[in-house]
Amino acid sequence: MKFATILLTISSLFAWAGSPLGKPLTLKQQTSINDLKAKPADYVGKTVQVKGTVSEVCEKMGCWMIILDSKTKAAVRIKVKDGEIVFPKDSIGKTAVAEGKFAKIEMTKDQAIAQAKHEAEENKKPFDASKITGPTTTYQIQGTGAVIE
């Protein structure tokens, strides 16, 4: 009987922790998404952990997701190598904790157009190249692990 109680307790803890994806989370402190957006240069190249609500997931391969800060609605993209982690499409609306290296991505106008076109095709959304008027700089987390709660 005691063994069954211990197993039930352990399984309950794992269920509460959510679904782990990729490598285990290692950081003890989270960085607010709002702080990442306000001072991105302070975090480039550093491993960060964020928590928020999943607002979008790559429809084709689950290779990225967008997480929103619940208070400020600031957003950050978590991108992984294709197939390394697959973010479940049903994660939208759920809470996620994600970890990885914060990166600055600079693209020429042509690279930005190609990337936007690719993402629009993957997510079956309309694409308008005229909205990209020049080179772009974006920031994202190169994800290594996540937990969807």
Secondary structure in CASP SS format (residue, H / E / C, confidence):
PFRMAT SS
TARGET T0000
AUTHOR 0000-0000-0000
METHOD secondary structure of the structure
MODEL  1
M C 1.00
K H 1.00
F H 1.00
A H 1.00
T H 1.00
I H 1.00
L H 1.00
L H 1.00
T H 1.00
I H 1.00
S H 1.00
S H 1.00
L H 1.00
F H 1.00
A H 1.00
W H 1.00
A H 1.00
G C 1.00
S E 1.00
P E 1.00
L E 1.00
G E 1.00
K C 1.00
P C 1.00
L C 1.00
T C 1.00
L C 1.00
K C 1.00
Q C 1.00
Q C 1.00
T C 1.00
S C 1.00
I H 1.00
N H 1.00
D H 1.00
L H 1.00
K H 1.00
A H 1.00
K C 1.00
P H 1.00
A H 1.00
D H 1.00
Y C 1.00
V C 1.00
G C 1.00
K C 1.00
T E 1.00
V E 1.00
Q E 1.00
V E 1.00
K E 1.00
G E 1.00
T E 1.00
V E 1.00
S E 1.00
E E 1.00
V E 1.00
C C 1.00
E C 1.00
K C 1.00
M C 1.00
G C 1.00
C C 1.00
W E 1.00
M E 1.00
I E 1.00
I E 1.00
L E 1.00
D C 1.00
S C 1.00
K C 1.00
T C 1.00
K C 1.00
A C 1.00
A E 1.00
V E 1.00
R E 1.00
I E 1.00
K E 1.00
V C 1.00
K C 1.00
D C 1.00
G C 1.00
E C 1.00
I C 1.00
V C 1.00
F C 1.00
P C 1.00
K H 1.00
D H 1.00
S H 1.00
I C 1.00
G C 1.00
K C 1.00
T E 1.00
A E 1.00
V E 1.00
A E 1.00
E E 1.00
G E 1.00
K E 1.00
F E 1.00
A E 1.00
K E 1.00
I E 1.00
E E 1.00
M E 1.00
T C 1.00
K H 1.00
D H 1.00
Q H 1.00
A H 1.00
I H 1.00
A H 1.00
Q H 1.00
A H 1.00
K H 1.00
H H 1.00
E H 1.00
A H 1.00
E H 1.00
E H 1.00
N C 1.00
K C 1.00
K C 1.00
P C 1.00
F C 1.00
D C 1.00
A H 1.00
S H 1.00
K H 1.00
I C 1.00
T C 1.00
G C 1.00
P C 1.00
T E 1.00
T E 1.00
T E 1.00
Y E 1.00
Q E 1.00
I E 1.00
Q E 1.00
G E 1.00
T E 1.00
G E 1.00
A E 1.00
V E 1.00
I E 1.00
E C 1.00
END
